[in-house]
Structure formats: C-alpha cells, structure tokens
Amino acid sequence: SVKFAGLSAYSSSKAALINLTELLAEEYKENGPSFNVLALGAVQTEMLEAAFPGLKAPVTAEQMGAYIADFALRGQQLYNGKLLQVGKSTP
C-alpha cells in the first residue's frame, strides 16, 4: 500500500493488526470464530480531511459503515485469516 509521511504510528498499528488477525485465524481455525481484516480505501471522514485537505473520497462513512456491518454478519462464511481490500480508491 502507499506510504505517507507523518502516518508512521497509524501505518505500523495497521500492520500489527493484520499480523494478529492472521495468527488468530490460524489458532482458532478448527472451531473458533473467523478473523479477517478489511483494508479500507478512502472514506470521507474528518480524519481523511485532516490528513489530506481537499481530497474527496468516493465513499461516505455511512456507506462504508453499512458494508462493514454486513461483512461482520456474513463475511466469515467465505473468508478466514484474509486481508481484504475494500474501496473504490486509495489516496
């Protein structure tokens, strides 16, 4: 993914979460819950506006929230231990 100056702590924590997700999926694969990571592209939020002034994302927070809620209920049917890119674009 694209790297941006000033976001090292944010990006590092995302990498750690991806690794933890893959490990948990392996540990619980026999009879536990599913674990997946949704790597969200650009979503129109206050954080995006602060990080990239003037950038207009193609997805609203409400649209992405609805997608995430649906995935939380149904995504484990087809995925476990996966990093899934979600979005129409990434800044």
N, CA, C and O atoms as a CHARMM CRD file, in Angstrom:
* protein
*
  364
    1    1 SER  N      0.83500  -1.18100   0.00000 PROA 1      0.00000
    2    1 SER  CA     0.00000   0.00000   0.00000 PROA 1      0.00000
    3    1 SER  C      0.87800   1.24100   0.00000 PROA 1      0.00000
    4    1 SER  O      2.06900   1.17000   0.30200 PROA 1      0.00000
    5    2 VAL  N      0.29700   2.35000  -0.33200 PROA 2      0.00000
    6    2 VAL  CA     1.02100   3.61200  -0.40200 PROA 2      0.00000
    7    2 VAL  C      1.38000   4.06500   1.00900 PROA 2      0.00000
    8    2 VAL  O      0.58000   3.92000   1.93300 PROA 2      0.00000
    9    3 LYS  N      2.57800   4.61100   1.17400 PROA 3      0.00000
   10    3 LYS  CA     3.04500   5.11000   2.47300 PROA 3      0.00000
   11    3 LYS  C      3.01600   6.62600   2.45900 PROA 3      0.00000
   12    3 LYS  O      3.30200   7.24800   1.43500 PROA 3      0.00000
   13    4 PHE  N      2.66700   7.23300   3.60600 PROA 4      0.00000
   14    4 PHE  CA     2.58300   8.67900   3.70800 PROA 4      0.00000
   15    4 PHE  C      3.37600   9.16100   4.91200 PROA 4      0.00000
   16    4 PHE  O      3.26300   8.59800   6.00100 PROA 4      0.00000
   17    5 ALA  N      4.17800  10.20400   4.71700 PROA 5      0.00000
   18    5 ALA  CA     4.94300  10.79500   5.81300 PROA 5      0.00000
   19    5 ALA  C      3.98700  11.30400   6.88900 PROA 5      0.00000
   20    5 ALA  O      2.91200  11.82300   6.58600 PROA 5      0.00000
   21    6 GLY  N      4.39100  11.14900   8.14200 PROA 6      0.00000
   22    6 GLY  CA     3.57900  11.62700   9.24900 PROA 6      0.00000
   23    6 GLY  C      2.55900  10.62700   9.74800 PROA 6      0.00000
   24    6 GLY  O      1.88000  10.88700  10.74100 PROA 6      0.00000
   25    7 LEU  N      2.43600   9.49100   9.08400 PROA 7      0.00000
   26    7 LEU  CA     1.44400   8.48700   9.48100 PROA 7      0.00000
   27    7 LEU  C      2.11900   7.18000   9.90900 PROA 7      0.00000
   28    7 LEU  O      1.52800   6.10800   9.77700 PROA 7      0.00000
   29    8 SER  N      3.35500   7.26300  10.42000 PROA 8      0.00000
   30    8 SER  CA     4.08800   6.03900  10.75300 PROA 8      0.00000
   31    8 SER  C      3.42000   5.23900  11.86700 PROA 8      0.00000
   32    8 SER  O      3.33600   4.01500  11.76600 PROA 8      0.00000
   33    9 ALA  N      2.94500   5.88800  12.91900 PROA 9      0.00000
   34    9 ALA  CA     2.28800   5.16300  14.01000 PROA 9      0.00000
   35    9 ALA  C      0.99300   4.52000  13.51900 PROA 9      0.00000
   36    9 ALA  O      0.70300   3.37100  13.85400 PROA 9      0.00000
   37   10 TYR  N      0.22600   5.24500  12.73700 PROA 10     0.00000
   38   10 TYR  CA    -1.02300   4.72900  12.17800 PROA 10     0.00000
   39   10 TYR  C     -0.75300   3.51500  11.28400 PROA 10     0.00000
   40   10 TYR  O     -1.40900   2.48200  11.41400 PROA 10     0.00000
   41   11 SER  N      0.20400   3.64700  10.38900 PROA 11     0.00000
   42   11 SER  CA     0.51200   2.55400   9.45800 PROA 11     0.00000
   43   11 SER  C      1.09300   1.34500  10.18000 PROA 11     0.00000
   44   11 SER  O      0.76900   0.20700   9.83900 PROA 11     0.00000
   45   12 SER  N      1.94300   1.57600  11.16600 PROA 12     0.00000
   46   12 SER  CA     2.53000   0.46800  11.92800 PROA 12     0.00000
   47   12 SER  C      1.47400  -0.29900  12.70100 PROA 12     0.00000
   48   12 SER  O      1.52900  -1.52700  12.78000 PROA 12     0.00000
   49   13 SER  N      0.51500   0.41000  13.27000 PROA 13     0.00000
   50   13 SER  CA    -0.53800  -0.27400  14.02000 PROA 13     0.00000
   51   13 SER  C     -1.42100  -1.09600  13.08800 PROA 13     0.00000
   52   13 SER  O     -1.90600  -2.15900  13.47500 PROA 13     0.00000
   53   14 LYS  N     -1.63400  -0.62200  11.87600 PROA 14     0.00000
   54   14 LYS  CA    -2.40100  -1.40000  10.90300 PROA 14     0.00000
   55   14 LYS  C     -1.66800  -2.69400  10.55100 PROA 14     0.00000
   56   14 LYS  O     -2.28800  -3.75200  10.44100 PROA 14     0.00000
   57   15 ALA  N     -0.36300  -2.61000  10.37700 PROA 15     0.00000
   58   15 ALA  CA     0.43600  -3.80200  10.05700 PROA 15     0.00000
   59   15 ALA  C      0.37900  -4.81000  11.19900 PROA 15     0.00000
   60   15 ALA  O      0.27900  -6.01400  10.96400 PROA 15     0.00000
   61   16 ALA  N      0.44200  -4.32200  12.42500 PROA 16     0.00000
   62   16 ALA  CA     0.36200  -5.21300  13.58800 PROA 16     0.00000
   63   16 ALA  C     -1.00400  -5.88300  13.65200 PROA 16     0.00000
   64   16 ALA  O     -1.09500  -7.06900  13.97000 PROA 16     0.00000
   65   17 LEU  N     -2.04900  -5.15500  13.36000 PROA 17     0.00000
   66   17 LEU  CA    -3.39900  -5.72000  13.38600 PROA 17     0.00000
   67   17 LEU  C     -3.56700  -6.79900  12.32300 PROA 17     0.00000
   68   17 LEU  O     -4.21600  -7.81600  12.56800 PROA 17     0.00000
   69   18 ILE  N     -2.99400  -6.58700  11.15900 PROA 18     0.00000
   70   18 ILE  CA    -3.05900  -7.59300  10.09900 PROA 18     0.00000
   71   18 ILE  C     -2.36600  -8.87500  10.55200 PROA 18     0.00000
   72   18 ILE  O     -2.90100  -9.96800  10.36800 PROA 18     0.00000
   73   19 ASN  N     -1.18400  -8.74800  11.14200 PROA 19     0.00000
   74   19 ASN  CA    -0.44800  -9.91900  11.61000 PROA 19     0.00000
   75   19 ASN  C     -1.22100 -10.64600  12.71400 PROA 19     0.00000
   76   19 ASN  O     -1.32900 -11.87200  12.68800 PROA 19     0.00000
   77   20 LEU  N     -1.75100  -9.90800  13.67000 PROA 20     0.00000
   78   20 LEU  CA    -2.53900 -10.51000  14.74400 PROA 20     0.00000
   79   20 LEU  C     -3.75200 -11.24800  14.18400 PROA 20     0.00000
   80   20 LEU  O     -4.07600 -12.34300  14.64500 PROA 20     0.00000
   81   21 THR  N     -4.41200 -10.67200  13.21400 PROA 21     0.00000
   82   21 THR  CA    -5.58900 -11.29700  12.60000 PROA 21     0.00000
   83   21 THR  C     -5.22500 -12.62800  11.95400 PROA 21     0.00000
   84   21 THR  O     -5.92900 -13.62200  12.13200 PROA 21     0.00000
   85   22 GLU  N     -4.13700 -12.64800  11.21300 PROA 22     0.00000
   86   22 GLU  CA    -3.70600 -13.89100  10.56500 PROA 22     0.00000
   87   22 GLU  C     -3.36700 -14.96200  11.60300 PROA 22     0.00000
   88   22 GLU  O     -3.69700 -16.13300  11.41700 PROA 22     0.00000
   89   23 LEU  N     -2.71600 -14.56800  12.68300 PROA 23     0.00000
   90   23 LEU  CA    -2.37300 -15.52500  13.73900 PROA 23     0.00000
   91   23 LEU  C     -3.60900 -16.06300  14.45300 PROA 23     0.00000
   92   23 LEU  O     -3.70400 -17.26400  14.70400 PROA 23     0.00000
   93   24 LEU  N     -4.54700 -15.19200  14.77900 PROA 24     0.00000
   94   24 LEU  CA    -5.77400 -15.63300  15.45000 PROA 24     0.00000
   95   24 LEU  C     -6.59000 -16.56300  14.56100 PROA 24     0.00000
   96   24 LEU  O     -7.16800 -17.53700  15.04300 PROA 24     0.00000
   97   25 ALA  N     -6.63800 -16.26700  13.27400 PROA 25     0.00000
   98   25 ALA  CA    -7.35400 -17.13400  12.34000 PROA 25     0.00000
   99   25 ALA  C     -6.75300 -18.53400  12.34000 PROA 25     0.00000
  100   25 ALA  O     -7.47300 -19.53100  12.28400 PROA 25     0.00000
  101   26 GLU  N     -5.43200 -18.59600  12.40200 PROA 26     0.00000
  102   26 GLU  CA    -4.75900 -19.89800  12.43300 PROA 26     0.00000
  103   26 GLU  C     -5.02900 -20.61700  13.75600 PROA 26     0.00000
  104   26 GLU  O     -5.32100 -21.81300  13.76300 PROA 26     0.00000
  105   27 GLU  N     -4.93600 -19.90400  14.85600 PROA 27     0.00000
  106   27 GLU  CA    -5.13800 -20.52100  16.16900 PROA 27     0.00000
  107   27 GLU  C     -6.54900 -21.06300  16.36200 PROA 27     0.00000
  108   27 GLU  O     -6.73300 -22.09000  17.01400 PROA 27     0.00000
  109   28 TYR  N     -7.54400 -20.38600  15.80300 PROA 28     0.00000
  110   28 TYR  CA    -8.93800 -20.75400  16.02400 PROA 28     0.00000
  111   28 TYR  C     -9.60700 -21.38700  14.80300 PROA 28     0.00000
  112   28 TYR  O    -10.83300 -21.48800  14.75900 PROA 28     0.00000
  113   29 LYS  N     -8.82900 -21.80900  13.82500 PROA 29     0.00000
  114   29 LYS  CA    -9.42200 -22.27500  12.56300 PROA 29     0.00000
  115   29 LYS  C    -10.29500 -23.51700  12.70800 PROA 29     0.00000
  116   29 LYS  O    -11.21300 -23.71300  11.91000 PROA 29     0.00000
  117   30 GLU  N    -10.03900 -24.34500  13.68600 PROA 30     0.00000
  118   30 GLU  CA   -10.80200 -25.58900  13.81900 PROA 30     0.00000
  119   30 GLU  C    -12.23500 -25.36000  14.30400 PROA 30     0.00000
  120   30 GLU  O    -13.17500 -25.88300  13.70500 PROA 30     0.00000
  121   31 ASN  N    -12.41600 -24.59600  15.36900 PROA 31     0.00000
  122   31 ASN  CA   -13.77300 -24.42100  15.90600 PROA 31     0.00000
  123   31 ASN  C    -13.99400 -23.06100  16.54200 PROA 31     0.00000
  124   31 ASN  O    -14.89300 -22.89800  17.36700 PROA 31     0.00000
  125   32 GLY  N    -13.19500 -22.10100  16.17300 PROA 32     0.00000
  126   32 GLY  CA   -13.37700 -20.77000  16.72900 PROA 32     0.00000
  127   32 GLY  C    -14.01200 -19.82400  15.73400 PROA 32     0.00000
  128   32 GLY  O    -14.45200 -20.24500  14.66400 PROA 32     0.00000
  129   33 PRO  N    -14.06400 -18.56200  16.07300 PROA 33     0.00000
  130   33 PRO  CA   -14.61700 -17.56900  15.13400 PROA 33     0.00000
  131   33 PRO  C    -13.64600 -17.31800  13.98300 PROA 33     0.00000
  132   33 PRO  O    -12.48000 -17.70700  14.04500 PROA 33     0.00000
  133   34 SER  N    -14.13100 -16.67900  12.95600 PROA 34     0.00000
  134   34 SER  CA   -13.29600 -16.26200  11.83400 PROA 34     0.00000
  135   34 SER  C    -12.70200 -14.89200  12.13000 PROA 34     0.00000
  136   34 SER  O    -13.31100 -14.07600  12.82300 PROA 34     0.00000
  137   35 PHE  N    -11.51600 -14.64900  11.60200 PROA 35     0.00000
  138   35 PHE  CA   -10.83500 -13.36400  11.76900 PROA 35     0.00000
  139   35 PHE  C    -10.39800 -12.87200  10.40300 PROA 35     0.00000
  140   35 PHE  O     -9.72100 -13.59200   9.66900 PROA 35     0.00000
  141   36 ASN  N    -10.77700 -11.65100  10.05400 PROA 36     0.00000
  142   36 ASN  CA   -10.39900 -11.03600   8.79200 PROA 36     0.00000
  143   36 ASN  C    -10.10500  -9.56300   9.01500 PROA 36     0.00000
  144   36 ASN  O    -10.53700  -8.97600  10.00700 PROA 36     0.00000
  145   37 VAL  N     -9.36700  -8.97000   8.08500 PROA 37     0.00000
  146   37 VAL  CA    -9.06600  -7.54300   8.12400 PROA 37     0.00000
  147   37 VAL  C     -9.63200  -6.90200   6.87100 PROA 37     0.00000
  148   37 VAL  O     -9.38000  -7.36700   5.75900 PROA 37     0.00000
  149   38 LEU  N    -10.39000  -5.84200   7.05000 PROA 38     0.00000
  150   38 LEU  CA   -10.85600  -5.04600   5.91900 PROA 38     0.00000
  151   38 LEU  C     -9.93900  -3.83500   5.80700 PROA 38     0.00000
  152   38 LEU  O     -9.91500  -2.98900   6.70100 PROA 38     0.00000
  153   39 ALA  N     -9.19600  -3.74900   4.73200 PROA 39     0.00000
  154   39 ALA  CA    -8.31200  -2.61700   4.48100 PROA 39     0.00000
  155   39 ALA  C     -9.10600  -1.59400   3.67900 PROA 39     0.00000
  156   39 ALA  O     -9.27000  -1.71500   2.46500 PROA 39     0.00000
  157   40 LEU  N     -9.58700  -0.59700   4.38300 PROA 40     0.00000
  158   40 LEU  CA   -10.48500   0.37700   3.77200 PROA 40     0.00000
  159   40 LEU  C     -9.71800   1.37500   2.92300 PROA 40     0.00000
  160   40 LEU  O     -8.67500   1.88900   3.32600 PROA 40     0.00000
  161   41 GLY  N    -10.24900   1.63300   1.75900 PROA 41     0.00000
  162   41 GLY  CA    -9.71600   2.69200   0.91800 PROA 41     0.00000
  163   41 GLY  C    -10.19600   4.03200   1.44700 PROA 41     0.00000
  164   41 GLY  O    -10.59900   4.13700   2.60500 PROA 41     0.00000
  165   42 ALA  N    -10.15600   5.03100   0.62500 PROA 42     0.00000
  166   42 ALA  CA   -10.53900   6.37600   1.04100 PROA 42     0.00000
  167   42 ALA  C    -12.03000   6.43800   1.37900 PROA 42     0.00000
  168   42 ALA  O    -12.88700   6.05800   0.58000 PROA 42     0.00000
  169   43 VAL  N    -12.30800   6.92700   2.58500 PROA 43     0.00000
  170   43 VAL  CA   -13.67500   7.12500   3.06300 PROA 43     0.00000
  171   43 VAL  C    -13.76400   8.56400   3.54100 PROA 43     0.00000
  172   43 VAL  O    -12.87600   9.04100   4.24800 PROA 43     0.00000
  173   44 GLN  N    -14.82200   9.25200   3.16300 PROA 44     0.00000
  174   44 GLN  CA   -14.95800  10.66600   3.52300 PROA 44     0.00000
  175   44 GLN  C    -15.23000  10.81100   5.01700 PROA 44     0.00000
  176   44 GLN  O    -16.36800  10.67900   5.46700 PROA 44     0.00000
  177   45 THR  N    -14.17300  11.08400   5.77700 PROA 45     0.00000
  178   45 THR  CA   -14.25300  11.25800   7.22700 PROA 45     0.00000
  179   45 THR  C    -13.47100  12.50500   7.62900 PROA 45     0.00000
  180   45 THR  O    -12.75200  13.08700   6.81700 PROA 45     0.00000
  181   46 GLU  N    -13.61700  12.90700   8.88600 PROA 46     0.00000
  182   46 GLU  CA   -12.83700  14.03400   9.40100 PROA 46     0.00000
  183   46 GLU  C    -11.34900  13.72000   9.37300 PROA 46     0.00000
  184   46 GLU  O    -10.52900  14.59700   9.09900 PROA 46     0.00000
  185   47 MET  N    -11.00000  12.46900   9.65500 PROA 47     0.00000
  186   47 MET  CA    -9.59200  12.08000   9.63800 PROA 47     0.00000
  187   47 MET  C     -8.99700  12.22500   8.24000 PROA 47     0.00000
  188   47 MET  O     -7.87700  12.71200   8.09100 PROA 47     0.00000
  189   48 LEU  N     -9.73500  11.80900   7.22200 PROA 48     0.00000
  190   48 LEU  CA    -9.25200  11.94400   5.84700 PROA 48     0.00000
  191   48 LEU  C     -9.07100  13.41500   5.50100 PROA 48     0.00000
  192   48 LEU  O     -8.07000  13.79100   4.89100 PROA 48     0.00000
  193   49 GLU  N    -10.02500  14.24400   5.88300 PROA 49     0.00000
  194   49 GLU  CA    -9.94200  15.67300   5.58900 PROA 49     0.00000
  195   49 GLU  C     -8.74300  16.30500   6.28200 PROA 49     0.00000
  196   49 GLU  O     -8.07500  17.16200   5.70300 PROA 49     0.00000
  197   50 ALA  N     -8.46200  15.88900   7.51900 PROA 50     0.00000
  198   50 ALA  CA    -7.31400  16.43600   8.24700 PROA 50     0.00000
  199   50 ALA  C     -5.99200  15.98300   7.62300 PROA 50     0.00000
  200   50 ALA  O     -5.04400  16.76400   7.53900 PROA 50     0.00000
  201   51 ALA  N     -5.92900  14.73500   7.18900 PROA 51     0.00000
  202   51 ALA  CA    -4.69600  14.18800   6.62200 PROA 51     0.00000
  203   51 ALA  C     -4.46600  14.65100   5.18100 PROA 51     0.00000
  204   51 ALA  O     -3.32900  14.87700   4.76600 PROA 51     0.00000
  205   52 PHE  N     -5.55700  14.79100   4.42600 PROA 52     0.00000
  206   52 PHE  CA    -5.46700  15.14700   3.00400 PROA 52     0.00000
  207   52 PHE  C     -6.49300  16.23200   2.67600 PROA 52     0.00000
  208   52 PHE  O     -7.51400  15.95200   2.04800 PROA 52     0.00000
  209   53 PRO  N     -6.22600  17.46100   3.09800 PROA 53     0.00000
  210   53 PRO  CA    -7.19500  18.54800   2.86000 PROA 53     0.00000
  211   53 PRO  C     -7.58900  18.65200   1.39300 PROA 53     0.00000
  212   53 PRO  O     -6.73800  18.64800   0.50300 PROA 53     0.00000
  213   54 GLY  N     -8.87800  18.74400   1.16000 PROA 54     0.00000
  214   54 GLY  CA    -9.39200  18.90600  -0.19200 PROA 54     0.00000
  215   54 GLY  C     -9.67100  17.61600  -0.93300 PROA 54     0.00000
  216   54 GLY  O    -10.34200  17.63700  -1.96500 PROA 54     0.00000
  217   55 LEU  N     -9.17500  16.49600  -0.43800 PROA 55     0.00000
  218   55 LEU  CA    -9.44000  15.21300  -1.09900 PROA 55     0.00000
  219   55 LEU  C    -10.89300  14.81100  -0.85800 PROA 55     0.00000
  220   55 LEU  O    -11.37100  14.85900   0.27600 PROA 55     0.00000
  221   56 LYS  N    -11.57500  14.42800  -1.88900 PROA 56     0.00000
  222   56 LYS  CA   -12.95800  13.96600  -1.78100 PROA 56     0.00000
  223   56 LYS  C    -12.99400  12.46900  -2.09000 PROA 56     0.00000
  224   56 LYS  O    -12.72500  12.04900  -3.21600 PROA 56     0.00000
  225   57 ALA  N    -13.32400  11.68400  -1.09100 PROA 57     0.00000
  226   57 ALA  CA   -13.38500  10.23100  -1.25000 PROA 57     0.00000
  227   57 ALA  C    -14.67800   9.83600  -1.96500 PROA 57     0.00000
  228   57 ALA  O    -15.68900  10.52700  -1.84300 PROA 57     0.00000
  229   58 PRO  N    -14.65100   8.73800  -2.70400 PROA 58     0.00000
  230   58 PRO  CA   -15.83800   8.28500  -3.42700 PROA 58     0.00000
  231   58 PRO  C    -16.84400   7.52800  -2.55300 PROA 58     0.00000
  232   58 PRO  O    -17.91500   7.15100  -3.02900 PROA 58     0.00000
  233   59 VAL  N    -16.50800   7.30700  -1.29100 PROA 59     0.00000
  234   59 VAL  CA   -17.36500   6.52900  -0.38900 PROA 59     0.00000
  235   59 VAL  C    -17.61900   7.33900   0.87200 PROA 59     0.00000
  236   59 VAL  O    -16.68800   7.90900   1.44200 PROA 59     0.00000
  237   60 THR  N    -18.86600   7.39500   1.30900 PROA 60     0.00000
  238   60 THR  CA   -19.19800   8.09200   2.54700 PROA 60     0.00000
  239   60 THR  C    -18.97400   7.16000   3.74300 PROA 60     0.00000
  240   60 THR  O    -18.90000   5.94000   3.59200 PROA 60     0.00000
  241   61 ALA  N    -18.87000   7.75000   4.91000 PROA 61     0.00000
  242   61 ALA  CA   -18.72900   6.95300   6.13000 PROA 61     0.00000
  243   61 ALA  C    -19.95400   6.05500   6.32700 PROA 61     0.00000
  244   61 ALA  O    -19.82300   4.92100   6.78600 PROA 61     0.00000
  245   62 GLU  N    -21.10900   6.54700   5.99100 PROA 62     0.00000
  246   62 GLU  CA   -22.33300   5.75100   6.12700 PROA 62     0.00000
  247   62 GLU  C    -22.32800   4.54600   5.19800 PROA 62     0.00000
  248   62 GLU  O    -22.72600   3.45400   5.60200 PROA 62     0.00000
  249   63 GLN  N    -21.88200   4.73000   3.95700 PROA 63     0.00000
  250   63 GLN  CA   -21.80200   3.61500   3.01400 PROA 63     0.00000
  251   63 GLN  C    -20.82500   2.55100   3.50900 PROA 63     0.00000
  252   63 GLN  O    -21.12500   1.35800   3.47100 PROA 63     0.00000
  253   64 MET  N    -19.66300   2.98600   3.97100 PROA 64     0.00000
  254   64 MET  CA   -18.67000   2.03600   4.43900 PROA 64     0.00000
  255   64 MET  C    -19.14000   1.35400   5.71800 PROA 64     0.00000
  256   64 MET  O    -18.90900   0.15900   5.90700 PROA 64     0.00000
  257   65 GLY  N    -19.78900   2.09700   6.58400 PROA 65     0.00000
  258   65 GLY  CA   -20.32100   1.50200   7.81400 PROA 65     0.00000
  259   65 GLY  C    -21.32200   0.40400   7.51800 PROA 65     0.00000
  260   65 GLY  O    -21.30800  -0.63900   8.17200 PROA 65     0.00000
  261   66 ALA  N    -22.19100   0.62200   6.54200 PROA 66     0.00000
  262   66 ALA  CA   -23.16900  -0.39800   6.15900 PROA 66     0.00000
  263   66 ALA  C    -22.46300  -1.63200   5.60100 PROA 66     0.00000
  264   66 ALA  O    -22.85800  -2.76000   5.89200 PROA 66     0.00000
  265   67 TYR  N    -21.42100  -1.41700   4.80000 PROA 67     0.00000
  266   67 TYR  CA   -20.66900  -2.54900   4.25400 PROA 67     0.00000
  267   67 TYR  C    -19.99700  -3.34600   5.36100 PROA 67     0.00000
  268   67 TYR  O    -20.05300  -4.57600   5.36600 PROA 67     0.00000
  269   68 ILE  N    -19.36100  -2.64800   6.30100 PROA 68     0.00000
  270   68 ILE  CA   -18.66800  -3.31400   7.40300 PROA 68     0.00000
  271   68 ILE  C    -19.65400  -4.11600   8.25300 PROA 68     0.00000
  272   68 ILE  O    -19.36100  -5.24800   8.63900 PROA 68     0.00000
  273   69 ALA  N    -20.80900  -3.54200   8.54400 PROA 69     0.00000
  274   69 ALA  CA   -21.81500  -4.25100   9.33900 PROA 69     0.00000
  275   69 ALA  C    -22.26800  -5.52500   8.62400 PROA 69     0.00000
  276   69 ALA  O    -22.40400  -6.57500   9.25000 PROA 69     0.00000
  277   70 ASP  N    -22.49700  -5.43200   7.32600 PROA 70     0.00000
  278   70 ASP  CA   -22.90100  -6.60900   6.56300 PROA 70     0.00000
  279   70 ASP  C    -21.78500  -7.65200   6.54500 PROA 70     0.00000
  280   70 ASP  O    -22.05000  -8.84500   6.69100 PROA 70     0.00000
  281   71 PHE  N    -20.55100  -7.21200   6.36800 PROA 71     0.00000
  282   71 PHE  CA   -19.42600  -8.14600   6.35700 PROA 71     0.00000
  283   71 PHE  C    -19.27900  -8.83100   7.70600 PROA 71     0.00000
  284   71 PHE  O    -18.99700 -10.02800   7.76400 PROA 71     0.00000
  285   72 ALA  N    -19.46300  -8.09600   8.78100 PROA 72     0.00000
  286   72 ALA  CA   -19.34900  -8.67300  10.12300 PROA 72     0.00000
  287   72 ALA  C    -20.36400  -9.79800  10.32400 PROA 72     0.00000
  288   72 ALA  O    -20.08500 -10.77100  11.02400 PROA 72     0.00000
  289   73 LEU  N    -21.51400  -9.66700   9.72300 PROA 73     0.00000
  290   73 LEU  CA   -22.55500 -10.68800   9.85700 PROA 73     0.00000
  291   73 LEU  C    -22.38400 -11.85400   8.89300 PROA 73     0.00000
  292   73 LEU  O    -22.75600 -12.98000   9.22100 PROA 73     0.00000
  293   74 ARG  N    -21.82500 -11.60400   7.69800 PROA 74     0.00000
  294   74 ARG  CA   -21.80900 -12.64000   6.66300 PROA 74     0.00000
  295   74 ARG  C    -20.42400 -13.00000   6.11100 PROA 74     0.00000
  296   74 ARG  O    -20.26600 -14.04900   5.48600 PROA 74     0.00000
  297   75 GLY  N    -19.43900 -12.16000   6.33200 PROA 75     0.00000
  298   75 GLY  CA   -18.11600 -12.33800   5.71300 PROA 75     0.00000
  299   75 GLY  C    -17.40600 -13.60500   6.11300 PROA 75     0.00000
  300   75 GLY  O    -16.66300 -14.17600   5.31600 PROA 75     0.00000
  301   76 GLN  N    -17.61900 -14.05400   7.32900 PROA 76     0.00000
  302   76 GLN  CA   -16.92700 -15.25500   7.80700 PROA 76     0.00000
  303   76 GLN  C    -17.38900 -16.50400   7.06300 PROA 76     0.00000
  304   76 GLN  O    -16.75200 -17.55100   7.16900 PROA 76     0.00000
  305   77 GLN  N    -18.47100 -16.41200   6.32500 PROA 77     0.00000
  306   77 GLN  CA   -18.95100 -17.57200   5.57000 PROA 77     0.00000
  307   77 GLN  C    -17.97400 -17.96200   4.46200 PROA 77     0.00000
  308   77 GLN  O    -17.89400 -19.12900   4.07800 PROA 77     0.00000
  309   78 LEU  N    -17.23900 -16.98700   3.95700 PROA 78     0.00000
  310   78 LEU  CA   -16.34100 -17.25800   2.82600 PROA 78     0.00000
  311   78 LEU  C    -14.87300 -16.96800   3.11900 PROA 78     0.00000
  312   78 LEU  O    -14.00500 -17.38600   2.35200 PROA 78     0.00000
  313   79 TYR  N    -14.57200 -16.26300   4.20700 PROA 79     0.00000
  314   79 TYR  CA   -13.20100 -15.83500   4.46900 PROA 79     0.00000
  315   79 TYR  C    -12.78900 -16.13100   5.89600 PROA 79     0.00000
  316   79 TYR  O    -13.60200 -16.08000   6.81900 PROA 79     0.00000
  317   80 ASN  N    -11.50600 -16.44400   6.06400 PROA 80     0.00000
  318   80 ASN  CA   -10.90300 -16.53400   7.38100 PROA 80     0.00000
  319   80 ASN  C     -9.40700 -16.28200   7.23600 PROA 80     0.00000
  320   80 ASN  O     -8.73900 -16.91300   6.41700 PROA 80     0.00000
  321   81 GLY  N     -8.88600 -15.34900   8.04000 PROA 81     0.00000
  322   81 GLY  CA    -7.47000 -15.03100   8.00500 PROA 81     0.00000
  323   81 GLY  C     -7.05000 -14.23400   6.79300 PROA 81     0.00000
  324   81 GLY  O     -5.89800 -14.30900   6.36600 PROA 81     0.00000
  325   82 LYS  N     -7.97100 -13.47400   6.23400 PROA 82     0.00000
  326   82 LYS  CA    -7.68100 -12.74300   4.99700 PROA 82     0.00000
  327   82 LYS  C     -7.60100 -11.24000   5.21400 PROA 82     0.00000
  328   82 LYS  O     -8.28800 -10.67900   6.06700 PROA 82     0.00000
  329   83 LEU  N     -6.75300 -10.60800   4.42900 PROA 83     0.00000
  330   83 LEU  CA    -6.69700  -9.15700   4.31000 PROA 83     0.00000
  331   83 LEU  C     -7.45300  -8.82100   3.03500 PROA 83     0.00000
  332   83 LEU  O     -7.04600  -9.21400   1.94200 PROA 83     0.00000
  333   84 LEU  N     -8.54500  -8.09900   3.17400 PROA 84     0.00000
  334   84 LEU  CA    -9.40400  -7.80000   2.03200 PROA 84     0.00000
  335   84 LEU  C     -9.41700  -6.29400   1.76300 PROA 84     0.00000
  336   84 LEU  O     -9.78700  -5.49800   2.62600 PROA 84     0.00000
  337   85 GLN  N     -9.01300  -5.93000   0.57300 PROA 85     0.00000
  338   85 GLN  CA    -9.04000  -4.52100   0.16400 PROA 85     0.00000
  339   85 GLN  C    -10.48300  -4.12000  -0.11600 PROA 85     0.00000
  340   85 GLN  O    -11.19400  -4.80700  -0.84900 PROA 85     0.00000
  341   86 VAL  N    -10.91100  -3.00500   0.47000 PROA 86     0.00000
  342   86 VAL  CA   -12.27500  -2.52900   0.29800 PROA 86     0.00000
  343   86 VAL  C    -12.22100  -1.05000  -0.07300 PROA 86     0.00000
  344   86 VAL  O    -11.65500  -0.24800   0.67100 PROA 86     0.00000
  345   87 GLY  N    -12.79400  -0.68500  -1.19300 PROA 87     0.00000
  346   87 GLY  CA   -12.85400   0.71700  -1.56700 PROA 87     0.00000
  347   87 GLY  C    -12.71200   0.90500  -3.06400 PROA 87     0.00000
  348   87 GLY  O    -12.21200   0.04500  -3.78800 PROA 87     0.00000
  349   88 LYS  N    -13.17100   2.06000  -3.49200 PROA 88     0.00000
  350   88 LYS  CA   -13.07800   2.39000  -4.89700 PROA 88     0.00000
  351   88 LYS  C    -11.72900   3.00600  -5.23200 PROA 88     0.00000
  352   88 LYS  O    -11.29500   2.98400  -6.38300 PROA 88     0.00000
  353   89 SER  N    -11.06600   3.55900  -4.21200 PROA 89     0.00000
  354   89 SER  CA    -9.75100   4.15600  -4.43300 PROA 89     0.00000
  355   89 SER  C     -9.02300   4.24400  -3.10200 PROA 89     0.00000
  356   89 SER  O     -9.62700   4.11600  -2.03700 PROA 89     0.00000
  357   90 THR  N     -7.72100   4.46200  -3.17600 PROA 90     0.00000
  358   90 THR  CA    -6.88600   4.71500  -2.01000 PROA 90     0.00000
  359   90 THR  C     -6.11300   5.99600  -2.30200 PROA 90     0.00000
  360   90 THR  O     -5.54100   6.14800  -3.38100 PROA 90     0.00000
  361   91 PRO  N     -6.09800   6.91800  -1.33900 PROA 91     0.00000
  362   91 PRO  CA    -5.39700   8.20000  -1.64400 PROA 91     0.00000
  363   91 PRO  C     -3.93100   7.99400  -1.92400 PROA 91     0.00000
  364   91 PRO  O     -3.21200   8.95600  -2.19300 PROA 91     0.00000
